[in-house]
Amino acid sequence: MATTHTTNIDHTNWHAAVTELADNLGSLFADRATTFDLDGTFVQQNYDDMKSAKFFSAAIPTEIGGGGLSYSELCGLCRQLAQYCGSTALAFAMHSHPVALNIFKFHKGDEKAKATLTKIAANELIIAGTGANDWLSSNGTATAIEGGIIVNAHKRFVSGCPGAQVLVSSVHHETSDGNEVIHFSIPFSTEGIRVQNNWNTLGMRATGSNDVILENVFIPNEAIAARRPAGVWHPLWDTVLPIAMPIIVSAYMGMAEAAMDIAIATAQGKEELTGLVGTMNNQMVIASMATNEMVRMNNNFQFTPSPNNSEAILARKTIATTAIKEAVDTAANIVGGAGFFKGHALERIIRDVRAMHFHPLPEHKQTQISGRLLLGLDLV
């Protein structure tokens, strides 16, 4: 396995050089990707390199210590990294979207978000979260005590948790006034938090998306970010979805672009493959249009949250998911049997893009939400 990247980085000119820097690091990530995938081990070396390069504060405004990337540039960075290692890009995306949520709040004048972002930038803190798996109702139990709550919960799909310092999650809380969900963020070093080493999957094998156990964990009131009714649509999602989903989808789009490059290189001089190459191109055009439209709709944090906007984001996520998987499958047909062997970059991509289905929302749930909105019903 390649050694950790130690090249000195001039952070004073970081913003201008970030694309070249991502390519330089990406070449290392590509060299390591097969080993991480075959072993099912977390991409810790890649995280170390990105931390040294200050990628985890890339989009935080420069006036509070970050790299100053726009939202669209952040999505582009995820897309670029994914062309080298899908697991690295996805884990990075799962860190980036809660950071981006705080950037949105910062632009709205939220002082708590400003303090959070300043701390992340100063220490290059890395976040791992559980939002998608918890969705509307969350899981676990919360007991109110003086100064905060005590949480017991079993959280799954916590991508990037082996390399993270901060856990962002939520918990179900039963009260006499009705059930609620409490959102919070706490250090992974908090007493009672245990990270399981149980991530063993078909694809995205190096994201370290282990289960996390919270056993009698004290969450102080100051660590509580939001409270909302359980089991119903809440305006919180109208802010989260247009921020989180374009970043995540951008990572999968980058994987599809890598698959297309592999296929085109294979098809050179083989005229019998021109039809398949053209089909793949059409599929990629659809995927790119849907992905780019999602990023555009965010409008660099200037979007207006609404159920209509959320539905439009989710519909485009479904369109992108279908087109990306179809394009990668076509690439596999072009490459042929060689791309079916373990260790081949395309074989890994074929497996990795299957994980896209599980991000909010799977198609069968998205179409229900779209249909309900169009018929004037509550979203859920």
C-alpha positions in Angstrom: 0.0 0.0 0.0 1.2 3.5 -0.8 2.6 5.6 2.0 0.8 8.7 3.4 1.1 11.8 1.3 3.5 14.3 3.0 4.0 17.0 0.4 4.1 20.5 1.9 0.9 22.5 1.1 0.8 26.2 0.7 -2.5 27.0 2.4 -2.4 30.7 1.5 -3.1 29.7 -2.1 -5.2 26.7 -1.3 -8.5 27.7 -2.9 -6.8 28.3 -6.3 -4.9 25.0 -6.2 -7.5 22.7 -4.8 -8.4 21.0 -8.1 -4.8 20.2 -8.8 -4.3 19.1 -5.2 -7.3 16.7 -5.4 -5.9 15.1 -8.5 -2.5 14.7 -6.9 -4.0 13.1 -3.8 -6.5 11.2 -6.0 -3.7 9.4 -7.8 -2.6 8.0 -4.4 -6.2 7.1 -3.5 -6.6 5.2 -6.7 -3.4 3.2 -5.9 -4.8 2.3 -2.5 -8.4 1.7 -3.5 -8.1 -2.0 -4.3 -6.4 -2.9 -1.1 -8.9 -1.0 1.0 -11.8 -2.6 -0.9 -10.5 -6.2 -0.8 -9.7 -5.9 2.9 -12.9 -4.0 3.8 -10.8 -1.5 5.8 -11.5 2.2 6.3 -9.7 4.7 4.1 -7.8 6.2 7.1 -4.6 7.0 5.1 -6.7 9.0 2.6 -8.5 10.8 5.5 -5.1 11.6 7.0 -4.0 13.1 3.6 -7.2 15.1 3.2 -7.0 16.4 6.8 -3.4 17.6 6.1 -4.7 19.3 3.0 -7.6 20.9 5.0 -10.3 19.3 2.8 -12.6 18.8 5.8 -12.9 22.6 6.2 -12.9 23.2 2.4 -16.3 25.0 2.2 -16.2 26.9 5.5 -16.0 30.6 4.7 -12.5 32.0 4.8 -13.4 34.7 7.3 -13.9 32.0 10.0 -10.9 29.9 9.0 -12.0 27.7 6.1 -11.1 27.2 2.5 -13.9 29.2 1.1 -15.2 26.8 -1.6 -18.7 27.6 -2.8 -21.3 24.9 -2.5 -21.0 24.0 -6.2 -17.2 23.8 -5.9 -17.7 21.5 -2.9 -19.9 19.2 -5.0 -17.3 19.3 -7.7 -14.6 18.3 -5.2 -16.6 15.2 -4.2 -17.2 14.3 -7.8 -13.5 14.7 -8.6 -12.4 12.5 -5.6 -14.9 9.8 -6.6 -13.1 9.3 -9.9 -10.2 7.9 -7.9 -11.9 6.2 -4.9 -15.6 6.0 -4.4 -15.5 5.1 -0.7 -13.2 8.1 0.1 -15.5 10.4 -1.8 -18.7 9.1 -0.2 -17.3 9.2 3.4 -16.1 12.8 2.6 -19.6 13.7 1.3 -21.1 12.4 4.5 -18.9 14.7 6.5 -19.4 17.6 4.2 -23.2 17.8 4.2 -23.6 18.5 8.0 -20.8 21.1 7.6 -22.7 22.6 4.7 -25.9 22.7 6.7 -24.1 24.8 9.3 -22.7 27.1 6.5 -26.3 27.6 5.3 -27.3 28.6 8.9 -24.2 30.8 9.2 -25.2 32.8 6.1 -28.6 33.3 7.9 -26.8 34.9 10.9 -26.9 31.8 13.2 -24.2 32.5 15.8 -24.2 28.9 17.1 -23.4 27.7 13.5 -20.6 30.2 13.3 -19.1 28.9 16.5 -19.4 25.3 15.3 -17.7 26.1 11.9 -15.0 28.1 13.5 -14.1 25.1 15.8 -14.2 22.7 12.8 -11.9 24.9 10.8 -9.5 25.5 13.7 -9.1 21.8 14.5 -10.0 20.3 11.1 -12.6 18.2 12.9 -14.3 15.4 11.0 -18.0 14.6 11.4 -19.9 11.3 11.0 -23.6 11.2 11.1 -26.7 9.0 11.1 -29.4 11.2 9.6 -30.6 9.1 6.7 -31.1 5.9 8.7 -32.9 7.7 11.4 -35.2 9.6 8.9 -38.6 10.8 10.3 -38.9 9.0 13.6 -35.3 8.1 14.6 -34.5 5.3 17.0 -33.3 4.8 20.5 -34.6 6.3 23.8 -33.9 9.6 25.5 -34.6 10.3 29.2 -34.7 13.9 30.3 -32.5 14.8 33.3 -31.2 18.1 34.7 -28.9 19.7 32.2 -29.7 17.4 29.2 -30.7 13.9 28.3 -29.5 10.4 28.7 -29.5 8.4 25.4 -29.5 4.7 24.6 -29.4 3.8 20.9 -28.0 1.6 18.2 -27.1 3.6 15.2 -26.3 2.1 11.8 -24.6 3.2 8.6 -22.4 5.8 10.4 -20.1 6.4 7.4 -16.6 7.6 8.1 -16.9 7.0 11.9 -13.4 5.4 12.3 -11.8 8.6 11.2 -14.3 11.1 12.8 -14.1 13.1 16.0 -17.8 14.3 16.1 -21.0 12.3 16.0 -24.1 14.0 14.6 -27.2 12.0 15.3 -30.8 12.0 16.7 -32.9 10.0 19.1 -36.6 9.3 19.7 -38.0 10.9 22.8 -41.4 10.0 24.3 -43.1 12.8 26.2 -46.5 13.4 27.7 -47.1 16.0 25.0 -46.3 13.5 22.2 -43.2 11.9 20.6 -40.3 14.0 19.4 -36.9 13.6 17.7 -34.0 15.3 19.3 -31.0 16.2 17.1 -27.5 16.5 18.7 -23.8 16.5 18.1 -21.2 15.2 20.6 -17.6 14.0 20.5 -16.9 10.4 19.7 -14.8 10.4 22.9 -17.9 10.8 25.0 -18.3 8.1 27.7 -20.7 5.4 26.6 -20.1 5.6 22.8 -18.7 2.5 21.1 -17.9 2.1 17.4 -18.5 -1.5 16.2 -16.2 -3.0 13.6 -19.0 -4.7 11.6 -19.1 -3.0 8.2 -18.8 -5.9 5.7 -20.8 -5.2 2.5 -21.1 -5.7 -1.2 -20.0 -2.2 -2.1 -18.6 0.9 -0.5 -16.6 -1.4 1.6 -14.0 1.1 2.7 -16.4 3.8 4.0 -16.2 2.5 7.5 -19.9 2.8 7.9 -20.0 0.8 11.2 -22.7 0.6 13.8 -22.3 2.9 16.7 -23.7 2.1 20.2 -24.7 4.8 22.6 -25.1 3.4 26.1 -26.3 5.8 28.8 -24.7 8.7 27.0 -25.2 12.1 28.5 -26.1 14.8 26.0 -25.9 18.3 27.5 -28.5 20.8 26.5 -25.9 22.9 24.7 -25.2 19.9 22.4 -28.9 19.7 21.3 -29.3 21.3 17.9 -33.0 20.8 17.2 -36.2 19.2 18.3 -39.1 18.2 16.0 -42.2 16.1 16.1 -41.6 12.4 15.4 -42.9 10.6 12.3 -44.1 13.6 10.3 -42.5 15.8 7.7 -40.8 18.8 9.2 -39.4 22.0 7.6 -36.0 20.8 8.8 -35.9 18.3 5.9 -36.6 21.1 3.4 -33.3 22.6 4.5 -31.3 19.3 4.8 -32.3 17.6 1.5 -31.2 20.4 -0.9 -27.9 20.6 0.9 -27.1 16.9 1.5 -28.4 15.1 -1.6 -26.5 17.0 -4.3 -23.2 16.4 -2.4 -23.9 12.7 -2.1 -25.1 12.3 -5.7 -22.0 14.2 -6.9 -19.8 11.4 -5.4 -21.7 8.7 -7.4 -21.6 10.8 -10.5 -17.8 10.9 -10.3 -17.7 7.1 -10.1 -19.8 6.9 -13.2 -17.4 9.2 -15.0 -14.5 7.0 -14.0 -16.4 4.0 -15.4 -17.0 5.8 -18.6 -13.3 6.7 -19.0 -12.4 3.0 -18.5 -15.0 1.9 -21.1 -13.9 4.4 -23.7 -10.3 3.4 -23.3 -11.3 -0.2 -23.8 -13.4 0.6 -26.9 -10.7 2.4 -28.8 -10.3 0.8 -32.2 -13.3 -1.4 -31.8 -16.0 -0.1 -34.1 -18.4 -2.9 -33.1 -18.7 -1.1 -29.7 -19.7 2.3 -31.0 -23.4 1.7 -30.3 -22.8 0.7 -26.7 -20.5 3.7 -26.3 -23.3 6.0 -27.7 -25.8 4.4 -25.3 -23.5 4.9 -22.4 -23.1 8.6 -23.4 -26.9 9.1 -23.4 -27.2 7.6 -20.0 -24.3 9.8 -18.7 -26.0 12.9 -20.2 -29.2 12.1 -18.2 -27.2 11.4 -15.0 -25.1 14.6 -15.4 -28.2 16.8 -16.1 -30.0 15.5 -13.0 -26.9 15.9 -10.8 -26.1 19.4 -12.2 -29.7 20.5 -11.7 -29.6 19.4 -8.1 -26.5 21.4 -7.5 -28.0 24.4 -9.3 -31.1 24.3 -7.2 -29.1 24.7 -4.1 -28.0 28.1 -5.6 -24.8 28.2 -3.4 -26.8 28.2 -0.2 -29.3 30.8 -1.5 -32.2 28.4 -2.0 -35.6 28.9 -0.2 -36.6 25.7 1.7 -40.0 24.3 0.8 -41.7 20.9 0.3 -41.8 21.6 -3.5 -38.1 22.1 -3.6 -37.4 19.0 -1.5 -39.6 16.9 -3.8 -37.8 18.2 -6.9 -34.4 17.3 -5.3 -35.6 13.8 -4.4 -37.0 13.2 -7.9 -33.7 14.2 -9.5 -31.9 11.9 -7.1 -34.0 9.0 -8.4 -33.4 10.0 -12.0 -29.6 10.2 -11.4 -29.6 6.9 -9.5 -31.2 5.1 -12.4 -29.0 6.7 -15.1 -25.8 6.2 -13.2 -26.4 2.5 -12.6 -27.4 2.0 -16.3 -24.3 3.9 -17.5 -22.0 1.8 -15.3 -23.7 -1.4 -16.4 -23.2 -0.4 -20.0 -19.6 0.3 -19.3 -19.3 -3.2 -17.9 -20.7 -4.6 -21.2 -18.1 -2.6 -23.1 -15.2 -3.7 -21.0 -16.4 -7.3 -20.9 -15.1 -10.1 -18.7 -11.9 -8.3 -17.6 -14.1 -5.8 -15.7 -15.6 -8.7 -13.7 -12.4 -9.6 -11.9 -11.7 -8.5 -8.3 -9.1 -5.8 -8.3 -10.3 -4.2 -11.5 -11.4 -0.6 -10.9 -14.6 -1.1 -12.9 -15.6 -4.2 -10.8 -15.4 -2.0 -7.7 -17.5 0.8 -9.2 -20.2 -1.7 -10.3 -20.6 -2.7 -6.7 -20.2 0.8 -5.2 -22.9 2.5 -7.2 -25.5 0.0 -6.0 -25.3 1.8 -2.6 -26.8 4.9 -4.2 -30.3 3.4 -3.9 -30.2 3.5 -0.1 -29.7 7.2 0.3 -32.9 9.2 0.8 -35.1 8.3 -0.7 -35.3 4.9 -2.4 -37.4 5.2 -5.6 -40.5 3.6 -4.2 -40.6 6.1 -1.3 -39.7 9.1 -3.5 -42.5 8.4 -6.0 -45.0 8.2 -3.1 -43.9 11.6 -1.9 -44.0 13.1 -5.4 -47.5 11.7 -5.9 -48.8 12.9 -2.6 -47.5 16.4 -3.3 -49.0 16.6 -6.7 -52.4 15.4 -5.3 -52.3 18.1 -2.5 -51.8 15.6 0.3 -49.4 15.7 3.2 -45.9 14.4 2.1 -46.0 11.5 4.6 
